[in-house]
C-alpha cells in the first residue's frame, strides 16, 4: 500500500486541493454563461408591437392596416403625413 502523505496522490500544492484554480475557472464560466443568457434573451420592442429594428414607418403602417388595427381612412391620413 502506498503512503501518499498530506495532500493525497496529487501533492499538497495541486490544483485539485481546496478547489484552487478549478473553482476559479468554474466561477468565471458561470458568470460568463449568465451574461450570455441575459444578452441573448433581451428583446427589442417598439410599443406593443414586435417589429424588427430595420422596419421603417411605412412598412409598419402597412402591416397594421393589413392586420385590421386601423381603418382605410386612418391609413391614408397617416400615409400622407409620412410621405410629405
Backbone as CSV, one residue per row, in Angstrom:
resi,resn,N_x,N_y,N_z,CA_x,CA_y,CA_z,C_x,C_y,C_z
1,UNK,0.841,-1.171,0.000,0.000,0.000,0.000,0.891,1.241,0.000
2,UNK,0.521,2.204,-0.822,1.350,3.401,-0.946,0.918,4.448,0.081
3,UNK,1.861,5.142,0.637,1.585,6.213,1.573,1.856,7.536,0.854
4,UNK,0.758,8.229,0.504,0.906,9.456,-0.257,1.234,10.655,0.630
5,UNK,0.927,10.585,1.889,1.204,11.696,2.791,0.136,12.770,2.692
6,UNK,0.435,13.923,3.244,-0.522,15.017,3.281,-0.787,15.538,1.868
7,UNK,-2.027,15.650,1.496,-2.388,16.167,0.183,-2.767,15.095,-0.802
8,UNK,-2.608,13.830,-0.458,-3.014,12.756,-1.343,-2.049,12.561,-2.492
9,UNK,-2.465,11.794,-3.500,-1.575,11.447,-4.595,-1.219,12.632,-5.497
10,UNK,-1.943,13.737,-5.397,-1.673,14.891,-6.260,-0.697,15.874,-5.628
11,UNK,-0.355,15.671,-4.390,0.576,16.567,-3.722,-0.147,17.704,-3.018
12,UNK,0.564,18.382,-2.179,-0.032,19.427,-1.352,-0.432,20.649,-2.167
13,UNK,0.320,20.992,-3.169,0.045,22.205,-3.927,-0.609,21.911,-5.277
14,UNK,-1.404,20.905,-5.340,-2.088,20.528,-6.568,-3.248,21.481,-6.845
15,UNK,-3.653,21.581,-8.116,-4.811,22.411,-8.442,-6.096,21.778,-7.913
16,UNK,-6.027,20.515,-7.518,-7.206,19.844,-7.008,-7.388,20.053,-5.510
17,UNK,-6.401,20.567,-4.823,-6.525,20.747,-3.388,-7.286,22.024,-3.074
18,UNK,-8.306,21.913,-2.286,-9.132,23.036,-1.837,-9.764,23.814,-2.984
19,UNK,-10.026,23.206,-4.071,-10.668,23.893,-5.187,-9.678,24.605,-6.080
20,UNK,-8.944,25.531,-5.543,-7.900,26.252,-6.272,-8.369,26.870,-7.563
21,UNK,-7.564,26.711,-8.576,-7.843,27.330,-9.872,-9.068,26.708,-10.542
22,UNK,-9.362,25.456,-10.226,-10.527,24.794,-10.803,-11.807,25.531,-10.411
23,UNK,-11.925,25.906,-9.147,-13.114,26.630,-8.699,-13.163,28.024,-9.314
24,UNK,-12.024,28.663,-9.481,-11.998,29.987,-10.083,-12.461,29.923,-11.541
25,UNK,-11.994,28.935,-12.277,-12.408,28.768,-13.670,-13.902,28.468,-13.743
26,UNK,-14.399,27.634,-12.864,-15.824,27.321,-12.828,-16.647,28.574,-12.518
27,UNK,-16.206,29.385,-11.582,-16.907,30.616,-11.215,-16.963,31.578,-12.404
28,UNK,-15.859,31.766,-13.101,-15.823,32.657,-14.264,-16.721,32.118,-15.377
29,UNK,-16.739,30.807,-15.576,-17.589,30.210,-16.603,-19.069,30.426,-16.295
30,UNK,-19.455,30.306,-15.034,-20.854,30.524,-14.647,-21.243,31.985,-14.870
31,UNK,-20.382,32.914,-14.491,-20.655,34.339,-14.705,-20.791,34.633,-16.197
32,UNK,-19.905,34.080,-17.015,-19.959,34.294,-18.466,-21.252,33.731,-19.048
33,UNK,-21.697,32.582,-18.571,-22.941,31.976,-19.043,-24.136,32.857,-18.688
34,UNK,-24.168,33.382,-17.492,-25.279,34.248,-17.070,-25.321,35.506,-17.937
35,UNK,-24.194,36.130,-18.183,-24.144,37.329,-19.021,-24.597,37.002,-20.439
36,UNK,-24.143,35.895,-20.990,-24.537,35.481,-22.344,-26.048,35.298,-22.436
37,UNK,-26.644,34.602,-21.465,-28.086,34.358,-21.498,-28.879,35.645,-21.347
38,UNK,-28.412,36.570,-20.533,-29.107,37.843,-20.381,-29.079,38.656,-21.669
39,UNK,-27.948,38.680,-22.347,-27.833,39.439,-23.587,-28.632,38.773,-24.702
40,UNK,-28.603,37.470,-24.761,-29.284,36.729,-25.824,-30.800,36.886,-25.729
41,UNK,-31.354,36.898,-24.531,-32.796,36.929,-24.362,-33.372,38.331,-24.269
42,UNK,-32.548,39.355,-24.490,-33.035,40.726,-24.458,-33.882,40.968,-25.700
43,UNK,-35.089,41.490,-25.517,-35.960,41.708,-26.672,-36.023,43.185,-27.006
44,UNK,-36.136,43.475,-28.286,-36.255,44.835,-28.772,-37.693,45.030,-29.221
45,UNK,-38.401,45.892,-28.537,-39.805,46.108,-28.875,-40.052,47.581,-29.144
46,UNK,-41.045,47.835,-29.948,-41.498,49.189,-30.229,-42.951,49.260,-29.801
47,UNK,-43.222,49.857,-28.664,-44.598,49.920,-28.168,-45.119,48.530,-27.871
48,UNK,-46.337,48.265,-28.362,-46.963,46.958,-28.137,-46.633,45.961,-29.234
49,UNK,-45.906,46.389,-30.260,-45.649,45.536,-31.418,-44.187,45.115,-31.444
50,UNK,-43.954,43.929,-31.918,-42.585,43.431,-32.062,-42.165,43.536,-33.515
51,UNK,-41.696,44.698,-33.916,-41.207,44.901,-35.262,-39.685,44.855,-35.232
52,UNK,-39.086,44.305,-36.268,-37.622,44.312,-36.307,-37.113,45.744,-36.365
53,UNK,-35.934,46.006,-35.833,-35.408,47.371,-35.802,-35.258,48.018,-37.168
54,UNK,-35.081,47.202,-38.218,-34.863,47.774,-39.538,-36.159,48.137,-40.270
55,UNK,-37.324,47.793,-39.695,-38.599,48.114,-40.330,-38.824,49.618,-40.277
56,UNK,-39.198,50.179,-41.407,-39.444,51.612,-41.407,-40.921,51.894,-41.126
57,UNK,-41.246,53.162,-40.961,-42.587,53.557,-40.534,-43.659,53.155,-41.538
58,UNK,-43.375,53.284,-42.822,-44.377,52.949,-43.832,-44.693,51.459,-43.836
59,UNK,-43.678,50.620,-43.683,-43.924,49.174,-43.624,-44.734,48.799,-42.380
60,UNK,-44.449,49.451,-41.268,-45.207,49.191,-40.044,-46.658,49.602,-40.243
61,UNK,-46.854,50.755,-40.889,-48.213,51.222,-41.167,-48.957,50.224,-42.046
62,UNK,-48.302,49.713,-43.076,-48.923,48.725,-43.972,-49.280,47.447,-43.214
63,UNK,-48.406,47.018,-42.315,-48.673,45.812,-41.533,-49.864,46.017,-40.601
64,UNK,-49.947,47.175,-39.979,-51.076,47.467,-39.085,-52.384,47.524,-39.859
65,UNK,-52.361,48.103,-41.072,-53.556,48.158,-41.901,-53.972,46.755,-42.331
66,UNK,-52.998,45.943,-42.739,-53.289,44.571,-43.164,-53.837,43.732,-42.016
67,UNK,-53.388,44.012,-40.796,-53.857,43.247,-39.637,-55.212,43.732,-39.144
68,UNK,-55.702,44.853,-39.700,-57.001,45.366,-39.296,-56.966,46.231,-38.050
69,UNK,-55.803,46.676,-37.655,-55.681,47.521,-36.464,-56.161,48.945,-36.734
70,UNK,-56.038,49.389,-37.990,-56.511,50.724,-38.365,-57.375,50.605,-39.610
71,UNK,-58.283,51.570,-39.794,-59.140,51.533,-40.981,-58.469,52.288,-42.135
72,UNK,-59.135,52.264,-43.300,-58.536,52.836,-44.508,-58.344,54.346,-44.395
73,UNK,-59.293,55.033,-43.793,-59.185,56.488,-43.662,-57.974,56.859,-42.811
74,UNK,-57.793,56.162,-41.707,-56.645,56.436,-40.845,-55.339,56.066,-41.546
75,UNK,-55.363,54.961,-42.297,-54.183,54.543,-43.053,-53.765,55.624,-44.039
76,UNK,-54.728,56.147,-44.812,-54.420,57.158,-45.817,-53.938,58.460,-45.174
77,UNK,-54.540,58.831,-44.047,-54.146,60.060,-43.355,-52.701,59.960,-42.847
78,UNK,-52.369,58.839,-42.229,-51.015,58.667,-41.696,-50.004,58.524,-42.836
79,UNK,-50.389,57.830,-43.891,-49.502,57.654,-45.030,-49.162,59.000,-45.670
80,UNK,-50.167,59.860,-45.789,-49.934,61.185,-46.362,-48.952,61.991,-45.497
81,UNK,-49.100,61.893,-44.190,-48.181,62.602,-43.277,-46.761,62.057,-43.391
82,UNK,-46.643,60.741,-43.525,-45.319,60.134,-43.613,-44.595,60.499,-44.905
83,UNK,-45.344,60.594,-45.994,-44.740,60.845,-47.310,-44.532,62.334,-47.591
84,UNK,-45.092,63.198,-46.767,-44.934,64.637,-47.012,-43.656,65.181,-46.416
